[in-house]
Amino acid sequence: MTGVSARTAAIAGILFAVLFTAGLLLTGGLPSDVSDQKAIDYYADSGNRAEVIIGGYCLILSMLCILPF
């Protein structure tokens, strides 16, 4: 790889790492020992729900960034 393709691969690799890490941190979710009512209350809050959705989109974008890498 030379020139533009090597640069594109490097940028894609860095973007993958950043987006994948952000996606994992944002979609961390709840521990497995949480009661059903606490889980419902957590996802009923629009702020928590938006955080999980944004994390999901970060994971999707990171998978697209790994393709040129």
N, CA, C and O atoms as a GROMACS GRO file, in nm:
protein
  276
    1MET      N    1   0.084  -0.118   0.000
    1MET     CA    2   0.000   0.000   0.000
    1MET      C    3   0.088   0.124   0.000
    1MET      O    4   0.184   0.134   0.075
    2THR      N    5   0.052   0.214  -0.084
    2THR     CA    6   0.126   0.339  -0.089
    2THR      C    7   0.030   0.455  -0.101
    2THR      O    8  -0.084   0.439  -0.146
    3GLY      N    9   0.076   0.570  -0.063
    3GLY     CA   10   0.002   0.694  -0.085
    3GLY      C   11  -0.131   0.699  -0.013
    3GLY      O   12  -0.140   0.680   0.108
    4VAL      N   13  -0.232   0.726  -0.090
    4VAL     CA   14  -0.365   0.752  -0.035
    4VAL      C   15  -0.424   0.627   0.029
    4VAL      O   16  -0.490   0.639   0.133
    5SER      N   17  -0.405   0.511  -0.027
    5SER     CA   18  -0.466   0.391   0.029
    5SER      C   19  -0.409   0.356   0.166
    5SER      O   20  -0.482   0.310   0.254
    6ALA      N   21  -0.280   0.377   0.187
    6ALA     CA   22  -0.220   0.352   0.318
    6ALA      C   23  -0.271   0.452   0.420
    6ALA      O   24  -0.297   0.417   0.535
    7ARG      N   25  -0.285   0.577   0.378
    7ARG     CA   26  -0.336   0.680   0.468
    7ARG      C   27  -0.481   0.653   0.503
    7ARG      O   28  -0.521   0.670   0.618
    8THR      N   29  -0.560   0.611   0.405
    8THR     CA   30  -0.700   0.580   0.429
    8THR      C   31  -0.713   0.462   0.526
    8THR      O   32  -0.797   0.465   0.616
    9ALA      N   33  -0.632   0.361   0.509
    9ALA     CA   34  -0.636   0.245   0.598
    9ALA      C   35  -0.598   0.284   0.741
    9ALA      O   36  -0.658   0.236   0.837
   10ALA      N   37  -0.498   0.371   0.754
   10ALA     CA   38  -0.456   0.414   0.887
   10ALA      C   39  -0.565   0.494   0.957
   10ALA      O   40  -0.592   0.472   1.075
   11ILE      N   41  -0.627   0.585   0.885
   11ILE     CA   42  -0.735   0.666   0.942
   11ILE      C   43  -0.854   0.577   0.977
   11ILE      O   44  -0.916   0.595   1.082
   12ALA      N   45  -0.886   0.482   0.890
   12ALA     CA   46  -0.996   0.391   0.917
   12ALA      C   47  -0.969   0.307   1.041
   12ALA      O   48  -1.061   0.282   1.120
   13GLY      N   49  -0.847   0.263   1.059
   13GLY     CA   50  -0.812   0.185   1.176
   13GLY      C   51  -0.825   0.264   1.305
   13GLY      O   52  -0.874   0.212   1.406
   14ILE      N   53  -0.781   0.388   1.302
   14ILE     CA   54  -0.793   0.474   1.420
   14ILE      C   55  -0.940   0.504   1.450
   14ILE      O   56  -0.982   0.498   1.565
   15LEU      N   57  -1.017   0.536   1.346
   15LEU     CA   58  -1.160   0.561   1.366
   15LEU      C   59  -1.231   0.438   1.420
   15LEU      O   60  -1.319   0.450   1.506
   16PHE      N   61  -1.195   0.320   1.371
   16PHE     CA   62  -1.253   0.198   1.422
   16PHE      C   63  -1.229   0.185   1.572
   16PHE      O   64  -1.321   0.158   1.648
   17ALA      N   65  -1.105   0.205   1.614
   17ALA     CA   66  -1.071   0.190   1.755
   17ALA      C   67  -1.147   0.288   1.843
   17ALA      O   68  -1.198   0.251   1.949
   18VAL      N   69  -1.155   0.412   1.798
   18VAL     CA   70  -1.224   0.515   1.876
   18VAL      C   71  -1.374   0.487   1.883
   18VAL      O   72  -1.433   0.491   1.991
   19LEU      N   73  -1.436   0.460   1.768
   19LEU     CA   74  -1.580   0.436   1.766
   19LEU      C   75  -1.619   0.308   1.838
   19LEU      O   76  -1.721   0.303   1.906
   20PHE      N   77  -1.538   0.204   1.824
   20PHE     CA   78  -1.569   0.078   1.890
   20PHE      C   79  -1.562   0.092   2.041
   20PHE      O   80  -1.648   0.041   2.113
   21THR      N   81  -1.459   0.162   2.089
   21THR     CA   82  -1.445   0.183   2.233
   21THR      C   83  -1.560   0.267   2.286
   21THR      O   84  -1.618   0.235   2.390
   22ALA      N   85  -1.595   0.374   2.214
   22ALA     CA   86  -1.707   0.459   2.257
   22ALA      C   87  -1.838   0.379   2.257
   22ALA      O   88  -1.919   0.392   2.348
   23GLY      N   89  -1.858   0.298   2.155
   23GLY     CA   90  -1.980   0.218   2.148
   23GLY      C   91  -1.990   0.120   2.262
   23GLY      O   92  -2.098   0.103   2.320
   24LEU      N   93  -1.880   0.054   2.297
   24LEU     CA   94  -1.882  -0.040   2.408
   24LEU      C   95  -1.908   0.030   2.541
   24LEU      O   96  -1.980  -0.021   2.626
   25LEU      N   97  -1.848   0.146   2.558
   25LEU     CA   98  -1.869   0.219   2.683
   25LEU      C   99  -2.013   0.270   2.696
   25LEU      O  100  -2.070   0.268   2.804
   26LEU      N  101  -2.070   0.315   2.586
   26LEU     CA  102  -2.205   0.370   2.590
   26LEU      C  103  -2.312   0.263   2.603
   26LEU      O  104  -2.418   0.288   2.661
   27THR      N  105  -2.288   0.145   2.550
   27THR     CA  106  -2.388   0.038   2.558
   27THR      C  107  -2.358  -0.059   2.670
   27THR      O  108  -2.405  -0.173   2.668
   28GLY      N  109  -2.280  -0.017   2.768
   28GLY     CA  110  -2.244  -0.104   2.879
   28GLY      C  111  -2.363  -0.168   2.946
   28GLY      O  112  -2.356  -0.284   2.989
   29GLY      N  113  -2.471  -0.095   2.957
   29GLY     CA  114  -2.595  -0.152   3.010
   29GLY      C  115  -2.593  -0.180   3.158
   29GLY      O  116  -2.517  -0.119   3.234
   30LEU      N  117  -2.677  -0.271   3.198
   30LEU     CA  118  -2.698  -0.304   3.338
   30LEU      C  119  -2.627  -0.434   3.374
   30LEU      O  120  -2.605  -0.519   3.288
   31PRO      N  121  -2.593  -0.450   3.502
   31PRO     CA  122  -2.540  -0.580   3.545
   31PRO      C  123  -2.648  -0.688   3.536
   31PRO      O  124  -2.767  -0.656   3.531
   32SER      N  125  -2.608  -0.812   3.532
   32SER     CA  126  -2.705  -0.920   3.512
   32SER      C  127  -2.791  -0.947   3.635
   32SER      O  128  -2.896  -1.011   3.622
   33ASP      N  129  -2.751  -0.901   3.752
   33ASP     CA  130  -2.828  -0.929   3.873
   33ASP      C  131  -2.930  -0.820   3.909
   33ASP      O  132  -2.979  -0.818   4.022
   34VAL      N  133  -2.961  -0.731   3.817
   34VAL     CA  134  -3.056  -0.623   3.841
   34VAL      C  135  -3.198  -0.678   3.827
   34VAL      O  136  -3.226  -0.761   3.741
   35SER      N  137  -3.286  -0.629   3.914
   35SER     CA  138  -3.425  -0.675   3.908
   35SER      C  139  -3.493  -0.624   3.781
   35SER      O  140  -3.447  -0.527   3.719
   36ASP      N  141  -3.601  -0.690   3.744
   36ASP     CA  142  -3.674  -0.651   3.624
   36ASP      C  143  -3.725  -0.509   3.632
   36ASP      O  144  -3.720  -0.435   3.533
   37GLN      N  145  -3.776  -0.468   3.749
   37GLN     CA  146  -3.830  -0.333   3.762
   37GLN      C  147  -3.722  -0.227   3.747
   37GLN      O  148  -3.746  -0.122   3.688
   38LYS      N  149  -3.603  -0.253   3.799
   38LYS     CA  150  -3.493  -0.156   3.784
   38LYS      C  151  -3.450  -0.146   3.638
   38LYS      O  152  -3.414  -0.038   3.592
   39ALA      N  153  -3.452  -0.258   3.566
   39ALA     CA  154  -3.418  -0.256   3.424
   39ALA      C  155  -3.522  -0.177   3.346
   39ALA      O  156  -3.487  -0.099   3.257
   40ILE      N  157  -3.648  -0.197   3.377
   40ILE     CA  158  -3.756  -0.122   3.310
   40ILE      C  159  -3.742   0.027   3.339
   40ILE      O  160  -3.757   0.109   3.249
   41ASP      N  161  -3.713   0.061   3.464
   41ASP     CA  162  -3.695   0.202   3.500
   41ASP      C  163  -3.574   0.263   3.429
   41ASP      O  164  -3.578   0.379   3.388
   42TYR      N  165  -3.467   0.185   3.415
   42TYR     CA  166  -3.346   0.235   3.348
   42TYR      C  167  -3.375   0.268   3.203
   42TYR      O  168  -3.339   0.376   3.155
   43TYR      N  169  -3.440   0.177   3.131
   43TYR     CA  170  -3.466   0.199   2.989
   43TYR      C  171  -3.586   0.291   2.965
   43TYR      O  172  -3.604   0.340   2.854
   44ALA      N  173  -3.668   0.314   3.067
   44ALA     CA  174  -3.779   0.408   3.053
   44ALA      C  175  -3.729   0.553   3.052
   44ALA      O  176  -3.794   0.642   2.997
   45ASP      N  177  -3.614   0.576   3.113
   45ASP     CA  178  -3.555   0.709   3.114
   45ASP      C  179  -3.501   0.741   2.974
   45ASP      O  180  -3.421   0.665   2.920
   46SER      N  181  -3.544   0.852   2.918
   46SER     CA  182  -3.506   0.884   2.780
   46SER      C  183  -3.356   0.911   2.766
   46SER      O  184  -3.300   0.885   2.659
   47GLY      N  185  -3.292   0.961   2.868
   47GLY     CA  186  -3.148   0.986   2.861
   47GLY      C  187  -3.070   0.857   2.850
   47GLY      O  188  -2.976   0.847   2.771
   48ASN      N  189  -3.107   0.757   2.931
   48ASN     CA  190  -3.039   0.627   2.925
   48ASN      C  191  -3.065   0.558   2.792
   48ASN      O  192  -2.976   0.496   2.734
   49ARG      N  193  -3.188   0.569   2.744
   49ARG     CA  194  -3.224   0.506   2.617
   49ARG      C  195  -3.146   0.570   2.502
   49ARG      O  196  -3.098   0.500   2.413
   50ALA      N  197  -3.134   0.702   2.504
   50ALA     CA  198  -3.060   0.771   2.399
   50ALA      C  199  -2.912   0.733   2.403
   50ALA      O  200  -2.848   0.720   2.298
   51GLU      N  201  -2.857   0.714   2.522
   51GLU     CA  202  -2.717   0.675   2.536
   51GLU      C  203  -2.693   0.537   2.473
   51GLU      O  204  -2.592   0.517   2.404
   52VAL      N  205  -2.783   0.445   2.496
   52VAL     CA  206  -2.768   0.311   2.439
   52VAL      C  207  -2.784   0.315   2.286
   52VAL      O  208  -2.712   0.245   2.215
   53ILE      N  209  -2.875   0.396   2.237
   53ILE     CA  210  -2.894   0.408   2.091
   53ILE      C  211  -2.772   0.469   2.025
   53ILE      O  212  -2.728   0.422   1.920
   54ILE      N  213  -2.717   0.573   2.085
   54ILE     CA  214  -2.596   0.635   2.030
   54ILE      C  215  -2.480   0.536   2.032
   54ILE      O  216  -2.401   0.531   1.937
   55GLY      N  217  -2.469   0.458   2.138
   55GLY     CA  218  -2.366   0.355   2.145
   55GLY      C  219  -2.382   0.252   2.035
   55GLY      O  220  -2.283   0.206   1.978
   56GLY      N  221  -2.505   0.215   2.005
   56GLY     CA  222  -2.530   0.121   1.896
   56GLY      C  223  -2.488   0.177   1.762
   56GLY      O  224  -2.430   0.106   1.680
   57TYR      N  225  -2.518   0.303   1.739
   57TYR     CA  226  -2.476   0.366   1.614
   57TYR      C  227  -2.324   0.376   1.605
   57TYR      O  228  -2.267   0.361   1.496
   58CYS      N  229  -2.257   0.401   1.717
   58CYS     CA  230  -2.110   0.404   1.716
   58CYS      C  231  -2.054   0.268   1.678
   58CYS      O  232  -1.956   0.259   1.604
   59LEU      N  233  -2.116   0.160   1.729
   59LEU     CA  234  -2.070   0.025   1.694
   59LEU      C  235  -2.091  -0.004   1.546
   59LEU      O  236  -2.006  -0.065   1.482
   60ILE      N  237  -2.205   0.040   1.491
   60ILE     CA  238  -2.232   0.019   1.348
   60ILE      C  239  -2.130   0.095   1.264
   60ILE      O  240  -2.075   0.040   1.168
   61LEU      N  241  -2.105   0.221   1.299
   61LEU     CA  242  -2.007   0.300   1.224
   61LEU      C  243  -1.866   0.241   1.236
   61LEU      O  244  -1.789   0.247   1.140
   62SER      N  245  -1.834   0.185   1.353
   62SER     CA  246  -1.701   0.126   1.367
   62SER      C  247  -1.686   0.004   1.276
   62SER      O  248  -1.578  -0.020   1.222
   63MET      N  249  -1.792  -0.071   1.259
   63MET     CA  250  -1.784  -0.188   1.169
   63MET      C  251  -1.766  -0.144   1.024
   63MET      O  252  -1.702  -0.213   0.945
   64LEU      N  253  -1.823  -0.030   0.989
   64LEU     CA  254  -1.803   0.022   0.853
   64LEU      C  255  -1.660   0.073   0.835
   64LEU      O  256  -1.605   0.066   0.725
   65CYS      N  257  -1.600   0.124   0.943
   65CYS     CA  258  -1.463   0.175   0.934
   65CYS      C  259  -1.360   0.063   0.923
   65CYS      O  260  -1.250   0.086   0.873
   66ILE      N  261  -1.394  -0.056   0.968
   66ILE     CA  262  -1.296  -0.164   0.963
   66ILE      C  263  -1.283  -0.220   0.820
   66ILE      O  264  -1.184  -0.285   0.789
   67LEU      N  265  -1.380  -0.196   0.735
   67LEU     CA  266  -1.377  -0.251   0.600
   67LEU      C  267  -1.255  -0.207   0.519
   67LEU      O  268  -1.188  -0.292   0.460
   68PRO      N  269  -1.222  -0.077   0.513
   68PRO     CA  270  -1.103  -0.040   0.436
   68PRO      C  271  -0.973  -0.077   0.507
   68PRO      O  272  -0.868  -0.086   0.443
   69PHE      N  273  -0.979  -0.097   0.636
   69PHE     CA  274  -0.858  -0.129   0.711
   69PHE      C  275  -0.812  -0.268   0.674
   69PHE      O  276  -0.711  -0.316   0.726
   0.00000   0.00000   0.00000
